[in-house]
Amino acid sequence: MRIALLWFVLAFGGGLFVHMLLALRNFHARNTVLTHPRAAAEYGWATVPWLIIALVVAPAVQRIFAAG
């Protein structure tokens, strides 16, 4: 049960991350006048919180798989 819930949460979080990046890409594609030359920096800063979450969650995921 825990592993199924874990996979669901990971899939949901991955879907949110992909949706966020696609929304950012679509925004920049539509608003070419408003974009600044460092649009790549926005993509980088959009991924930083997800990397932090992944690093924090990794030990918990390892413990769940070890106990399962």
N, C-alpha and C positions, 0 to 999 in steps of 0.2 A: 504494500500500500504506500509506504513512504517513497519507494523508488518511482512508482507511477506518478505520485504527486510531484516529486522532484522533476521528472521529465516534463510534466505539464507546465510547471513554473518556468523551467529553462526555455521551453519552446515559446511560451507566452512572452518572456523577456526578450528572446531573440527576435520575435516578430515585432515587438515594440521598437527595438533598436533599428531594424531594417526600415520600418515605417518612418522613423524619425529621420534617417539619412535620405530616404527617398523624398520626403517632404522638403528637406533642406535643398536637395538637388532641383526639385521642381520649382521652388521659390526662386532660386538663382537663374533657372532657365527662363522663367517668365519675366523677371525684373532685371533685365540686363543693364538698365540705366542705374539702378540702385546698388548694384554689386560693387564691391571694392576689389582692388587687385589681390587681396589676401583672402579670397573665399576659401582656399584650402585650409587656412587657419581655423575657420569656422568648423570645418569637418573634423579637424583635429581636436578642437575643444569640445565638440559634440561627443567624441568617443572617450574622452578622459573620464567622465563619471562612470561610464560602463566598464572601463578597465579597472577602476577602483572597486566597483561592486564585485567584479569577477575575482579580484585578488582577495577580497574579504570573504566571499562565499566559498572559495575553493577548499579551504580546510573543512568546512561543514559538509560539503559534498563528499569529500573523501571519507569522512566519518560515517556518513549515511551508507555509502557503498560498502564500507568495511563491516558495518553492523547488519547489512541486508543479506 
